[in-house]
């Protein structure tokens, strides 16, 4: 998604037949153009992580907790409100309009509600989108909708097609993120079922989808979910690096530690085990649980520094030079945005604050061009822009 802009180099060529000098000049100009283009394609260096970022407000919403954008050329942004609506921002900055209203279908709030939206990779043609919400009985529902041909576009509430239903034994740890991965499968984040301490031992139980990231193939006849990753307590927000396809997860902790997990693309073929509830972070938790081949966390922090990790993205927006190549994340209670150099599968070594805060940080979002967004459960939605 974030692609380095190419410099346009105009080369004037004389009309008619050229002599050898003209051909040499043309060849030299062509070589110069290729060298310039190669230089322009080189990505920025990894940023130092300090400063250089400002928050640009895009509007006030009703408990916003996600931002998404389809790859349809419109530039429209979509903001998910926990209370049940998906709002469309025309051109990414326009006056918000209701795109889909599920307020009568959704149980809110706490850790329940309308939790995310994902647009099909071929949304421009198919008009298909997917939502994750908690229904009136407190159960997780993954539902497909179709866009209408109306102007402005809206989702057709009559087109609902349920793809997945998951019973939730408790009202917390619902997970909630839907995300199309680099393989065009739909990834679904699900918490361990809730309460506290994984009482049903779902984290390591491969017979349940609770405590997992699962995949679906909406356009395939084989629509049964497959477990992609397990040993997760509440993977509220996760992402794939759009340059490397590495996996990054913000997994909300229990009483002691918040954690960020990662895995390089080369390790994504099998089921990944991130250790819960045999481990909380890198500490032993439930002694009766085993976690074979558990992947240690990339970063942990204690509750003296926050209360609930908000996973983010590896920054690939070249305008954000101080953050480029770093994993951006935050915490709902602390509000402080932080980052570290993104090396999937390795322990973070240079974690530091960015220098900006979002009160009630509920989520991050990313558009098709790599611009990043942050949502506050208090109402504001922000775009992260270069400072100055």
C-alpha positions in Angstrom: 0.0 0.0 0.0 2.6 2.6 0.9 4.5 3.0 -2.3 7.3 5.4 -2.8 6.3 8.1 -5.2 8.2 8.2 -8.5 9.8 11.4 -9.6 8.7 12.4 -13.1 11.6 13.4 -15.3 10.8 15.1 -18.6 13.2 14.3 -21.4 12.9 16.4 -24.6 13.7 14.5 -27.7 14.3 16.2 -31.1 12.0 15.3 -33.9 13.3 13.6 -37.0 16.4 11.6 -37.5 19.1 12.1 -34.9 22.9 11.8 -35.3 25.2 9.8 -33.0 25.5 12.7 -30.6 21.7 12.8 -30.3 21.5 9.1 -29.7 24.2 9.3 -27.0 22.4 12.2 -25.4 19.1 10.3 -25.4 20.8 7.2 -24.0 22.4 9.3 -21.2 19.1 11.0 -20.5 17.4 7.6 -20.3 20.1 6.2 -17.9 19.7 9.3 -15.8 15.9 8.9 -15.7 16.3 5.2 -14.6 18.8 6.2 -11.9 16.5 8.9 -10.6 13.6 6.5 -10.6 15.6 3.9 -8.7 16.6 6.4 -6.2 13.0 7.6 -5.8 11.8 4.0 -5.2 14.2 3.5 -2.3 12.1 3.5 0.9 12.9 5.9 3.8 15.2 4.8 6.6 13.7 3.5 9.8 12.7 6.5 11.9 14.0 7.3 15.4 10.4 7.3 16.8 10.4 10.7 18.4 8.3 13.7 17.4 7.5 14.7 13.8 3.8 13.8 14.2 0.6 15.8 14.6 -3.0 14.7 15.0 -5.5 16.1 12.5 -9.1 15.8 13.6 -11.6 14.4 11.1 -14.8 14.7 13.2 -16.7 13.6 16.3 -18.5 10.2 16.4 -20.5 8.0 18.7 -17.9 5.8 20.5 -15.7 5.3 17.4 -13.4 2.3 17.5 -12.2 1.6 14.0 -11.3 3.2 10.6 -11.2 1.4 7.3 -11.1 2.2 3.6 -12.0 0.0 0.6 -9.6 0.0 -2.4 -12.2 1.4 -4.8 -10.6 4.7 -5.8 -13.2 6.8 -4.0 -11.0 8.0 -1.2 -13.9 7.5 1.2 -13.2 6.5 4.8 -15.5 4.5 7.0 -15.7 4.9 10.8 -17.2 2.2 13.0 -19.2 3.3 15.9 -19.6 0.8 18.8 -23.2 1.7 19.2 -24.0 0.2 15.8 -23.4 2.5 12.8 -20.8 2.5 10.0 -20.3 6.1 9.0 -18.9 7.2 5.6 -16.6 10.2 5.2 -16.7 11.3 1.5 -13.2 11.8 0.2 -11.8 11.0 3.6 -12.6 14.4 5.2 -16.3 15.1 4.2 -19.4 15.4 6.4 -20.1 11.9 7.9 -23.1 10.0 6.4 -24.7 6.8 7.6 -23.6 3.9 5.5 -24.9 1.0 7.6 -27.1 1.2 10.7 -27.2 -2.0 12.8 -28.2 -0.2 16.1 -31.2 -2.5 16.5 -29.1 -5.6 16.0 -26.2 -4.8 18.3 -25.7 -5.2 22.1 -23.5 -2.4 23.3 -21.3 -1.4 25.2 -18.3 -2.4 27.4 -16.5 -4.9 25.2 -19.5 -5.6 23.1 -21.0 -3.7 20.1 -20.3 -3.2 16.5 -16.6 -3.9 16.5 -15.2 -3.6 13.0 -15.8 -3.6 9.2 -13.8 -5.1 6.4 -14.2 -4.5 2.7 -13.6 -7.3 0.2 -10.4 -6.9 -1.9 -12.7 -6.7 -5.0 -15.1 -4.3 -3.3 -15.1 -1.9 -6.3 -16.8 -4.6 -8.4 -18.5 -6.9 -5.8 -19.7 -4.3 -3.3 -19.2 -6.9 -0.5 -18.3 -5.9 3.0 -18.2 -7.7 6.4 -19.0 -6.7 9.9 -18.3 -8.2 13.3 -20.8 -7.4 16.1 -22.3 -8.7 19.3 -26.0 -9.5 18.8 -28.8 -9.1 21.3 -27.9 -12.5 23.0 -24.3 -11.4 23.4 -23.0 -13.7 20.7 -20.5 -12.9 18.0 -21.8 -12.6 14.5 -19.8 -12.2 11.3 -22.2 -11.0 8.6 -21.7 -10.1 4.9 -23.6 -7.1 3.3 -23.7 -5.8 -0.2 -23.4 -2.1 -1.3 -26.4 -0.7 -3.2 -26.1 1.3 -6.4 -27.5 4.4 -4.7 -25.7 7.7 -4.8 -24.3 8.3 -2.2 -23.5 4.6 -1.6 -25.1 2.7 1.3 -25.1 -0.9 2.4 -28.3 -2.9 1.8 -29.6 -4.1 5.2 -31.7 -6.7 3.4 -28.6 -8.3 1.9 -27.3 -9.7 5.2 -25.7 -13.2 5.0 -24.3 -14.7 8.2 -20.9 -16.3 7.7 -20.0 -17.2 11.3 -21.8 -17.4 14.7 -19.8 -17.9 17.9 -21.4 -18.2 21.3 -19.8 -16.1 24.0 -20.0 -17.5 27.6 -19.2 -14.0 29.1 -19.7 -10.4 27.9 -16.0 -9.6 27.7 -13.0 -10.7 25.6 -15.0 -10.6 22.3 -12.0 -9.8 20.1 -13.8 -8.1 17.2 -11.4 -7.3 14.3 -12.1 -8.4 10.8 -9.2 -8.0 8.3 -8.4 -9.2 4.9 -4.9 -10.6 4.9 -2.2 -10.6 2.1 -3.6 -13.9 0.9 -7.1 -12.3 0.5 -8.6 -14.5 3.3 -10.8 -12.9 5.9 -9.1 -13.0 9.4 -11.3 -13.0 12.5 -10.1 -12.1 16.0 -11.8 -13.8 18.9 -11.1 -13.5 22.6 -11.0 -16.4 25.0 -14.6 -16.2 26.0 -14.2 -13.8 28.9 -14.6 -13.7 32.6 -11.0 -13.8 34.0 -8.1 -16.2 33.9 -9.5 -18.3 31.0 -11.8 -20.3 33.3 -12.8 -22.6 30.4 -9.2 -23.0 29.3 -10.1 -22.0 25.7 -6.7 -20.4 24.9 -5.0 -23.7 24.2 -8.1 -25.7 23.2 -8.1 -26.3 19.4 -11.7 -27.5 19.5 -13.0 -24.0 20.0 -12.6 -20.7 18.1 -12.4 -18.8 21.3 -8.9 -17.4 22.0 -8.0 -17.6 18.3 -7.5 -15.8 15.1 -9.4 -17.7 12.5 -9.7 -17.4 8.7 -12.7 -17.5 6.4 -12.9 -17.6 2.6 -16.2 -15.7 1.9 -16.3 -16.4 -1.8 -15.4 -20.1 -1.5 -17.8 -23.0 -1.2 -15.6 -24.1 1.7 -16.6 -21.5 4.2 -15.7 -23.3 7.4 -13.4 -21.3 9.7 -9.8 -22.4 10.0 -7.6 -21.7 13.1 -4.7 -19.5 12.1 -3.3 -18.5 15.6 -4.2 -19.5 19.1 -3.1 -19.0 22.7 -4.6 -15.5 22.7 -6.5 -13.8 25.5 -8.1 -10.9 23.6 -6.5 -10.0 20.3 -8.4 -6.7 20.1 -6.4 -5.3 17.2 -3.9 -7.1 14.8 -2.4 -6.2 11.5 -0.2 -7.4 8.6 2.8 -5.2 7.6 1.8 -4.1 4.1 5.5 -4.3 3.0 6.6 -7.6 4.5 3.3 -9.3 5.3 4.6 -10.0 8.9 1.9 -10.4 11.5 1.5 -8.1 14.5 -1.0 -8.6 17.4 -1.9 -6.4 20.4 -3.2 -9.0 22.9 -4.9 -7.5 26.0 -3.5 -8.8 29.2 -4.9 -10.2 32.5 -3.8 -8.7 35.8 -0.1 -8.1 35.2 1.1 -7.7 31.6 0.0 -6.3 28.3 1.7 -7.8 25.3 2.5 -7.4 21.6 3.1 -10.5 19.6 4.6 -10.9 16.1 5.6 -13.5 13.6 7.5 -13.1 10.3 5.8 -14.0 7.1 7.9 -17.1 6.7 6.3 -18.5 9.9 2.7 -17.9 9.0 2.0 -21.3 7.3 1.2 -23.3 10.4 -0.9 -22.7 13.5 0.8 -20.1 15.6 0.7 -20.5 19.4 1.1 -17.4 21.5 0.9 -19.1 24.9 -2.2 -17.9 26.7 -3.3 -19.1 29.2 -0.2 -21.2 30.1 1.5 -17.8 30.0 0.6 -14.2 30.5 3.2 -12.4 28.4 6.5 -14.1 29.3 5.3 -15.2 32.8 3.8 -18.5 33.8 0.0 -18.2 34.4 -2.2 -21.3 34.5 0.0 -24.2 35.7 -2.4 -26.8 34.4 -1.9 -25.5 30.9 0.8 -26.4 28.4 1.7 -24.3 25.4 3.7 -26.4 22.9 6.0 -24.3 20.7 4.7 -21.1 22.3 6.0 -17.9 20.6 7.4 -15.4 23.2 6.0 -11.8 23.1 7.8 -9.1 21.2 7.1 -6.6 23.9 5.4 -6.6 27.3 4.6 -3.8 29.8 3.1 -3.8 33.2 -0.1 -2.2 34.5 1.8 0.6 36.1 2.2 1.9 32.5 -1.4 1.2 31.2 -4.3 -1.2 31.4 -5.3 -2.4 27.9 -3.0 -2.5 24.8 -4.3 -1.1 21.6 -2.4 -2.8 18.7 -1.5 -0.8 15.7 0.5 -1.0 12.5 4.0 -1.0 11.1 4.2 2.6 9.7 4.7 2.7 5.9 3.6 6.2 5.2 6.8 7.9 3.8 5.6 11.3 5.1 5.9 10.1 8.7 9.7 9.9 8.5 10.1 9.6 12.3 7.9 6.6 12.5 8.6 4.8 9.2 9.4 1.2 9.7 8.3 1.2 13.3 5.4 -0.6 14.9 2.9 2.0 16.3 0.7 1.1 19.2 -0.9 2.6 22.4 -2.9 1.8 25.5 -6.5 2.7 26.2 -5.8 4.0 29.7 -2.4 5.7 29.1 -3.4 7.3 25.7 0.3 7.8 24.8 1.2 6.6 21.3 4.5 4.6 21.3 6.6 2.8 18.7 9.6 0.5 18.3 11.6 -0.7 15.3 9.5 -3.5 13.6 11.5 -6.7 13.6 8.9 -9.5 13.6 9.7 -12.4 15.8 12.3 -10.5 17.7 12.2 -8.7 21.1 11.6 -5.0 20.8 14.7 -3.0 21.7 13.9 0.7 21.2 10.4 1.2 22.5 9.7 4.9 23.1 6.8 7.5 23.1 6.0 9.3 19.9 5.1 12.5 21.7 1.3 12.7 21.1 -1.6 11.3 23.1 -5.2 10.2 22.3 -7.4 10.1 25.4 -9.4 6.8 25.5 -7.5 5.3 22.6 -9.7 2.6 21.2 -8.1 1.7 17.9 -5.9 2.6 15.0 -6.8 2.4 11.3 -5.0 2.5 8.0 -6.1 3.5 4.5 -5.0 2.1 1.2 -2.2 4.7 0.8 -0.8 3.9 4.2 -2.0 6.9 6.1 -2.7 6.1 9.7 -5.7 7.0 11.9 -6.4 6.9 15.7 -9.9 6.7 17.3 -10.9 7.8 20.8 -13.9 6.2 22.5 -14.6 9.8 23.7 -15.6 10.7 20.1 -12.8 12.1 18.0 -11.1 10.5 15.1 -7.7 11.6 14.0 -5.3 11.2 11.1 -1.6 11.1 11.8 0.2 13.7 9.7 3.7 14.9 9.5 4.3 17.8 11.9 5.3 20.8 9.7 
